[in-house]
Amino acid sequence: MKRLTGLPLATPPRIALALCWTGLLTLLLLQGEADPVIDLGLPRGDNTLARELAFSALHLLAFALTSACWFWALSRAAKPRQALLAAGIIALALGFATEILQSFTLDRHASWLDLAANIGGALIAARFIWGRLHAG
Protein backbone atom coordinates (compact mmCIF):
# COMPACT_ATOMS: atom_id res chain seq x y z
CA MET A 1 0.00 0.00 0.00
CA LYS A 2 2.89 2.36 0.68
CA ARG A 3 3.94 2.13 -2.97
CA LEU A 4 0.52 3.35 -4.12
CA THR A 5 0.59 6.37 -1.84
CA GLY A 6 3.99 7.35 -3.24
CA LEU A 7 2.71 7.76 -6.79
CA PRO A 8 2.67 11.27 -8.24
CA LEU A 9 -0.71 12.98 -8.25
CA ALA A 10 -0.91 13.07 -12.04
CA THR A 11 -0.77 9.26 -12.32
CA PRO A 12 -4.39 8.37 -11.38
CA PRO A 13 -5.92 10.69 -14.00
CA ARG A 14 -3.52 9.32 -16.61
CA ILE A 15 -4.44 5.76 -15.73
CA ALA A 16 -8.12 6.69 -15.81
CA LEU A 17 -7.70 8.09 -19.34
CA ALA A 18 -5.82 4.98 -20.46
CA LEU A 19 -8.57 2.79 -19.00
CA CYS A 20 -11.25 4.85 -20.76
CA TRP A 21 -9.44 4.51 -24.09
CA THR A 22 -9.00 0.77 -23.53
CA GLY A 23 -12.69 0.37 -22.68
CA LEU A 24 -13.78 2.37 -25.72
CA LEU A 25 -11.50 0.39 -28.04
CA THR A 26 -12.76 -2.89 -26.57
CA LEU A 27 -16.36 -1.81 -27.12
CA LEU A 28 -15.64 -0.77 -30.70
CA LEU A 29 -13.91 -4.06 -31.47
CA LEU A 30 -16.55 -6.28 -29.87
CA GLN A 31 -19.78 -4.53 -30.79
CA GLY A 32 -21.94 -6.05 -33.49
CA GLU A 33 -21.73 -4.64 -36.99
CA ALA A 34 -25.48 -4.88 -37.65
CA ASP A 35 -26.55 -2.91 -34.57
CA PRO A 36 -23.51 -1.09 -33.12
CA VAL A 37 -23.62 0.73 -29.79
CA ILE A 38 -21.40 3.43 -31.30
CA ASP A 39 -21.93 3.77 -35.04
CA LEU A 40 -18.76 5.04 -36.66
CA GLY A 41 -20.37 5.23 -40.08
CA LEU A 42 -18.01 2.65 -41.53
CA PRO A 43 -19.25 1.16 -44.77
CA ARG A 44 -20.73 -2.31 -44.58
CA GLY A 45 -20.15 -4.81 -47.28
CA ASP A 46 -18.40 -7.95 -48.35
CA ASN A 47 -15.07 -8.72 -46.79
CA THR A 48 -12.95 -7.84 -49.78
CA LEU A 49 -9.17 -7.63 -49.52
CA ALA A 50 -9.28 -3.83 -49.76
CA ARG A 51 -11.82 -3.62 -46.92
CA GLU A 52 -9.82 -6.02 -44.74
CA LEU A 53 -6.62 -4.03 -45.34
CA ALA A 54 -8.38 -0.78 -44.46
CA PHE A 55 -9.71 -2.22 -41.21
CA SER A 56 -6.31 -3.71 -40.41
CA ALA A 57 -4.75 -0.27 -40.87
CA LEU A 58 -7.24 1.03 -38.30
CA HIS A 59 -6.26 -1.81 -35.96
CA LEU A 60 -2.58 -0.90 -36.41
CA LEU A 61 -3.28 2.72 -35.52
CA ALA A 62 -5.55 1.85 -32.58
CA PHE A 63 -3.03 -0.49 -30.98
CA ALA A 64 -0.15 1.90 -31.54
CA LEU A 65 -2.24 4.50 -29.73
CA THR A 66 -3.02 1.98 -26.99
CA SER A 67 0.68 1.31 -26.37
CA ALA A 68 1.48 5.02 -26.37
CA CYS A 69 -1.44 5.84 -24.09
CA TRP A 70 -0.46 3.21 -21.52
CA PHE A 71 3.19 4.25 -21.65
CA TRP A 72 2.12 7.84 -20.98
CA ALA A 73 -0.11 6.66 -18.12
CA LEU A 74 2.59 4.53 -16.49
CA SER A 75 5.66 6.65 -17.18
CA ARG A 76 5.39 8.68 -13.97
CA ALA A 77 4.94 5.62 -11.77
CA ALA A 78 7.70 3.44 -13.22
CA LYS A 79 11.06 3.63 -14.94
CA PRO A 80 10.71 4.21 -18.70
CA ARG A 81 11.76 0.67 -19.62
CA GLN A 82 9.28 -0.86 -17.17
CA ALA A 83 6.50 1.46 -18.29
CA LEU A 84 7.16 0.61 -21.94
CA LEU A 85 7.21 -3.12 -21.25
CA ALA A 86 3.96 -2.91 -19.28
CA ALA A 87 2.32 -0.77 -21.99
CA GLY A 88 3.35 -3.26 -24.65
CA ILE A 89 2.05 -6.22 -22.66
CA ILE A 90 -1.28 -4.46 -22.04
CA ALA A 91 -1.70 -3.63 -25.75
CA LEU A 92 -0.71 -7.14 -26.87
CA ALA A 93 -3.02 -8.79 -24.32
CA LEU A 94 -5.88 -6.56 -25.43
CA GLY A 95 -5.17 -7.37 -29.07
CA PHE A 96 -5.19 -11.11 -28.48
CA ALA A 97 -8.22 -11.00 -26.18
CA THR A 98 -10.40 -8.93 -28.50
CA GLU A 99 -9.60 -11.12 -31.50
CA ILE A 100 -10.49 -14.25 -29.55
CA LEU A 101 -13.66 -12.66 -28.14
CA GLN A 102 -14.77 -11.59 -31.63
CA SER A 103 -15.24 -15.29 -32.37
CA PHE A 104 -18.08 -15.30 -29.85
CA THR A 105 -19.98 -12.31 -31.28
CA LEU A 106 -22.86 -12.83 -33.68
CA ASP A 107 -21.63 -10.93 -36.71
CA ARG A 108 -17.90 -10.48 -36.08
CA HIS A 109 -15.04 -12.84 -36.64
CA ALA A 110 -11.45 -13.18 -35.57
CA SER A 111 -8.91 -12.31 -38.23
CA TRP A 112 -5.26 -13.26 -38.49
CA LEU A 113 -4.66 -10.05 -40.43
CA ASP A 114 -6.22 -7.97 -37.65
CA LEU A 115 -4.21 -9.84 -35.03
CA ALA A 116 -1.03 -9.13 -36.97
CA ALA A 117 -2.04 -5.46 -37.19
CA ASN A 118 -2.73 -5.37 -33.43
CA ILE A 119 0.71 -6.82 -32.71
CA GLY A 120 2.35 -4.59 -35.31
CA GLY A 121 0.75 -1.43 -33.93
CA ALA A 122 1.85 -2.23 -30.38
CA LEU A 123 5.39 -3.01 -31.51
CA ILE A 124 5.71 0.02 -33.80
CA ALA A 125 4.67 2.34 -30.97
CA ALA A 126 7.06 0.61 -28.56
CA ARG A 127 9.93 0.94 -31.04
CA PHE A 128 9.13 4.61 -31.66
CA ILE A 129 8.93 5.38 -27.93
CA TRP A 130 12.15 3.44 -27.24
CA GLY A 131 13.91 5.42 -29.96
CA ARG A 132 12.68 8.71 -28.52
CA LEU A 133 13.84 7.72 -25.04
CA HIS A 134 17.34 6.99 -26.29
CA ALA A 135 17.61 9.85 -28.78
CA GLY A 136 19.20 12.22 -26.30
ABEGO torsion letter per residue (X at the ends): XAAAAABBAAAAAAAAAAAAAAAAAAAAAABBAABBABBAGBBBEBBBAAAAAAAAAAAAAAAAAAAAAAAAAAAAABBAAAAAAAAAAAAAAAAAAAAAAAAABAABBBBAAAAAAAAAAAAAAAAAAAAAAAAX
